[in-house]
Amino acid sequence: MKTFLTFLLCLLFSLSYSQINPANITIARDSFGVPHIYGHTDAEAAYGLAYAHCEDDFKSIQENLLSAKGMLGEVLGKEGVLFDFGLKFFGIDTLVDNNYERVISNDFKKVLQGYIQGVNDYAAKNPNEVLLQKALPFKPTDMLKGSTLTLTLFAGAGMALKSIKDNHIELLHQPNEVGSNSMAVAPSHTEDGKGWLLVNSHQPIEGRFAWYEAHIKSDEGWDIIGGLFPGGTTIFVGSNKNLGWAHTTNYHTFGDIYKLKHKGNKYWYDGEWKTFETKTAHLKIRLGGVKIGIAKKIRTCEYGPVFQSKQGWYAIRFPGAMDLRATEQWFRMNKANNFNEFETALKMEAIPLFNTMYADVEGNIFYQSGCQVPLRDSSLNWHTPITANTSNYKWNRLVPYERKPSLLNPSCGYLFSCNQTQYSVSGKDCTWKGSFVGIQQFNYNRGERFGELLGEVKGKFTWTDFLRVKFDKSYSRTASYARNFKTAFELDENKYADIADAIQKLKHWNWTGDTENKDAAVAMIMQERLQKEWKVPFAFLMIKKEPLLENDLVAALRYTKKFMLNKYGTLDIKLGDVQRMIRGNVSFPASGLREVPRASDPKLFDKSKGIWRITGGDGYIQVNKYTKSGVEINSINAYGASSHPNSKHYTDQMEMFSKEQFKKMTFDWEAIKRNAEKVYRPSDL
């Protein structure tokens, strides 16, 4: 019965749109299981992308689509219901429903329809994998609700809610654990005369926000290789035959928090009491085997939705929650053939955050800090939270494209972006000059290390130089890490005799995270302890104004020594024996540390043995070369193409990833089919 109902629901939905014939679509799986998808039209290619991705990770795709329906709490419980609440709180469901037909272009609607038909067709054929029967069928608008919600939360709104809830609004603009690296070198500055591009986003390496690699090809000009998240309809980072780009997270002040003066159902605004608008969000949360209904009243004022805490009522206003066009902008970027077309796509200004690093076959390199940032009156005090309660602080325009940080073909010959300030993305003589209220100002280690290493290169860059920068595993001895952790390396062994050996280990350490390093484990575990005690992302410990205090460092080091002696019987142990890449029964030593260029974010995995497992940081990586004769793409992913433990592609990229090796990718469709592990059509299954 379940099979029949699933099939019927999906069939009835598909009949309401132009039906795509799965026989027109070809999926070729290469030797690593990466899908190369061909369709005559863009919509057919989108169908193939959806179907192939569902084969590899239908669970994660469903979870992202369930959040778009406000139903994730019924599957994931407390974790899921937070996304369901966010959807209703920011009004993203009504934003999309009210504007979809008017705002989204017809050709992209076809892409969305094709993708969602692929998801629904897969669900119909595989009903036992469906997480929540009543959520079917999925709709094109669900795609936009999910992406808009995710991007709104990424672009500061999620941190705003958390900072209010935790009563730490001053931490609103701190960096989070999702970073990224990118760099581009102009052909005039490389040993082979080619333009070089690094694509190196940092995300969780499995789950709903992990990178999935695919090649999408159509007869309508869509031909691109890169990474996307589960439920993504286009490539988010990667390269087509003419150009490529990377994204890194930026930390501008994307929105504002307002502390309200209120009484009952009224709030003070422009010298008078106004009545809140109210609505009720009906949510469900799974607790054990029981689903419980929750009704949450949501109030809205002139600034936006209102979040209530013990410390007061706060309104939240973020532009990301006001625009549903982000995925269409990525689609236009996918299909751009040259710099002018790519920049035209950027000028949609629909993606609420992310720096973009770019290179192309014409020899251009380019950096732009894309963002939806309010155009604020510089004469006003924008200290968070805003307490003025007047219309002067209700912005309605955004910083225009021309005022956003950008550099095209700088004379220094290189660009880099590792979530640092926009005033330091090239050589010292090529810095961007400009400003707006809310622009990111801070730096921390990855950007500082990239800047140091790139600045040290004399003459033309070698490929060895390029990879050395990318895979650097060190903290800078002259910048933010050295400043804020200085006291740890100056502790007096005589004053703290009980941890004298641990202090000596720190002083002997070379500040690098190689797998063979026998001092790095002490530093890594100490830093993990500090992060846990502070309850902040590790990067915050480098940008905070006050250096870490001696008492905090001593306490963390005492914990570290006790932990290591208890688990390993010694402080003298290789980092790679403590910190590992683990999936299923496959395990490799893991190099790197938090916030070094070879970023490795560990989590205690086996407490009894003291084994830490990498869960984030470096994941999907491309290192590409561009000339007028074509594009050379080399890529690697942390695990593999499949999320199924019984697939050989569940772990088949792990060893290469651990050894800092890459696989070659190609746009040559005949070669792809000739060398494919499997070639098939969704209609064959």
Rosetta blueprint (number, residue, H / E / L):
1 M L
2 K H
3 T H
4 F H
5 L H
6 T H
7 F H
8 L H
9 L H
10 C H
11 L H
12 L H
13 F H
14 S H
15 L L
16 S L
17 Y L
18 S L
19 Q L
20 I L
21 N L
22 P H
23 A H
24 N H
25 I E
26 T E
27 I E
28 A E
29 R E
30 D L
31 S L
32 F L
33 G L
34 V L
35 P E
36 H E
37 I E
38 Y E
39 G E
40 H L
41 T L
42 D H
43 A H
44 E H
45 A H
46 A H
47 Y H
48 G H
49 L H
50 A H
51 Y H
52 A H
53 H H
54 C H
55 E H
56 D H
57 D H
58 F H
59 K H
60 S H
61 I H
62 Q H
63 E H
64 N H
65 L H
66 L H
67 S H
68 A H
69 K L
70 G L
71 M L
72 L L
73 G H
74 E H
75 V H
76 L H
77 G L
78 K H
79 E H
80 G H
81 V H
82 L H
83 F H
84 D H
85 F H
86 G H
87 L H
88 K H
89 F H
90 F L
91 G L
92 I H
93 D H
94 T H
95 L H
96 V H
97 D H
98 N H
99 N H
100 Y H
101 E H
102 R H
103 V H
104 I L
105 S L
106 N H
107 D H
108 F H
109 K H
110 K H
111 V H
112 L H
113 Q H
114 G H
115 Y H
116 I H
117 Q H
118 G H
119 V H
120 N H
121 D H
122 Y H
123 A H
124 A H
125 K H
126 N L
127 P H
128 N H
129 E H
130 V L
131 L L
132 L L
133 Q H
134 K H
135 A H
136 L L
137 P L
138 F L
139 K L
140 P H
141 T H
142 D H
143 M H
144 L H
145 K H
146 G H
147 S H
148 T H
149 L H
150 T H
151 L H
152 T H
153 L H
154 F H
155 A H
156 G H
157 A H
158 G H
159 M H
160 A H
161 L H
162 K H
163 S H
164 I H
165 K H
166 D L
167 N L
168 H L
169 I H
170 E H
171 L H
172 L L
173 H L
174 Q L
175 P L
176 N L
177 E L
178 V L
179 G L
180 S E
181 N E
182 S E
183 M E
184 A E
185 V E
186 A L
187 P H
188 S H
189 H H
190 T E
191 E L
192 D L
193 G L
194 K L
195 G E
196 W E
197 L E
198 L E
199 V E
200 N E
201 S E
202 H E
203 Q L
204 P L
205 I L
206 E L
207 G L
208 R L
209 F L
210 A L
211 W L
212 Y E
213 E E
214 A E
215 H E
216 I E
217 K E
218 S E
219 D L
220 E L
221 G L
222 W L
223 D E
224 I E
225 I E
226 G E
227 G E
228 L E
229 F L
230 P L
231 G L
232 G L
233 T L
234 T L
235 I L
236 F L
237 V E
238 G E
239 S E
240 N E
241 K L
242 N L
243 L E
244 G E
245 W E
246 A E
247 H E
248 T E
249 T L
250 N L
251 Y L
252 H L
253 T L
254 F L
255 G L
256 D E
257 I E
258 Y E
259 K E
260 L L
261 K L
262 H E
263 K E
264 G L
265 N L
266 K E
267 Y E
268 W E
269 Y E
270 D L
271 G L
272 E E
273 W E
274 K E
275 T E
276 F L
277 E E
278 T E
279 K E
280 T E
281 A E
282 H E
283 L E
284 K E
285 I E
286 R E
287 L E
288 G L
289 G L
290 V E
291 K E
292 I E
293 G E
294 I E
295 A E
296 K E
297 K E
298 I E
299 R E
300 T E
301 C L
302 E L
303 Y L
304 G L
305 P E
306 V E
307 F E
308 Q E
309 S E
310 K L
311 Q L
312 G E
313 W E
314 Y E
315 A E
316 I E
317 R E
318 F L
319 P H
320 G H
321 A H
322 M H
323 D L
324 L L
325 R L
326 A H
327 T H
328 E H
329 Q H
330 W H
331 F H
332 R H
333 M H
334 N H
335 K H
336 A L
337 N L
338 N L
339 F H
340 N H
341 E H
342 F H
343 E H
344 T H
345 A H
346 L H
347 K L
348 M L
349 E L
350 A L
351 I L
352 P L
353 L L
354 F L
355 N E
356 T E
357 M E
358 Y E
359 A E
360 D E
361 V L
362 E L
363 G L
364 N L
365 I E
366 F E
367 Y E
368 Q E
369 S E
370 G L
371 C L
372 Q L
373 V L
374 P E
375 L L
376 R L
377 D L
378 S L
379 S L
380 L L
381 N L
382 W L
383 H L
384 T L
385 P L
386 I E
387 T L
388 A L
389 N L
390 T L
391 S H
392 N H
393 Y H
394 K L
395 W L
396 N L
397 R L
398 L E
399 V L
400 P L
401 Y H
402 E H
403 R H
404 K L
405 P L
406 S E
407 L E
408 L E
409 N L
410 P L
411 S L
412 C L
413 G L
414 Y E
415 L E
416 F E
417 S E
418 C L
419 N L
420 Q L
421 T L
422 Q L
423 Y L
424 S L
425 V L
426 S L
427 G L
428 K H
429 D H
430 C H
431 T L
432 W L
433 K L
434 G L
435 S L
436 F L
437 V L
438 G L
439 I L
440 Q L
441 Q L
442 F L
443 N L
444 Y L
445 N H
446 R H
447 G H
448 E H
449 R H
450 F H
451 G H
452 E H
453 L H
454 L H
455 G H
456 E H
457 V L
458 K L
459 G L
460 K L
461 F E
462 T L
463 W H
464 T H
465 D H
466 F H
467 L H
468 R H
469 V H
470 K H
471 F L
472 D L
473 K L
474 S E
475 Y L
476 S L
477 R L
478 T L
479 A L
480 S H
481 Y H
482 A H
483 R H
484 N H
485 F L
486 K H
487 T H
488 A H
489 F H
490 E H
491 L L
492 D L
493 E L
494 N L
495 K L
496 Y L
497 A H
498 D H
499 I H
500 A H
501 D H
502 A H
503 I H
504 Q H
505 K H
506 L H
507 K H
508 H H
509 W L
510 N L
511 W L
512 T E
513 G L
514 D L
515 T L
516 E L
517 N L
518 K L
519 D L
520 A H
521 A H
522 V H
523 A H
524 M H
525 I H
526 M H
527 Q H
528 E H
529 R H
530 L H
531 Q H
532 K H
533 E H
534 W H
535 K L
536 V L
537 P L
538 F L
539 A L
540 F H
541 L H
542 M H
543 I H
544 K L
545 K L
546 E L
547 P L
548 L L
549 L L
550 E H
551 N H
552 D H
553 L H
554 V H
555 A H
556 A H
557 L H
558 R H
559 Y H
560 T H
561 K H
562 K H
563 F H
564 M H
565 L H
566 N H
567 K H
568 Y H
569 G L
570 T L
571 L L
572 D L
573 I L
574 K L
575 L H
576 G H
577 D H
578 V H
579 Q E
580 R E
581 M E
582 I E
583 R E
584 G L
585 N L
586 V E
587 S E
588 F E
589 P E
590 A L
591 S L
592 G L
593 L E
594 R L
595 E L
596 V L
597 P L
598 R L
599 A E
600 S E
601 D E
602 P E
603 K E
604 L E
605 F E
606 D E
607 K L
608 S L
609 K L
610 G L
611 I E
612 W E
613 R E
614 I E
615 T E
616 G E
617 G E
618 D E
619 G E
620 Y E
621 I E
622 Q E
623 V E
624 N E
625 K E
626 Y E
627 T E
628 K L
629 S L
630 G E
631 V E
632 E E
633 I E
634 N E
635 S E
636 I E
637 N L
638 A L
639 Y L
640 G L
641 A L
642 S L
643 S L
644 H L
645 P L
646 N L
647 S L
648 K H
649 H H
650 Y H
651 T L
652 D L
653 Q L
654 M H
655 E H
656 M H
657 F H
658 S H
659 K L
660 E L
661 Q L
662 F L
663 K E
664 K E
665 M E
666 T L
667 F L
668 D L
669 W H
670 E H
671 A H
672 I H
673 K H
674 R H
675 N H
676 A L
677 E L
678 K E
679 V E
680 Y E
681 R L
682 P H
683 S H
684 D H
685 L L
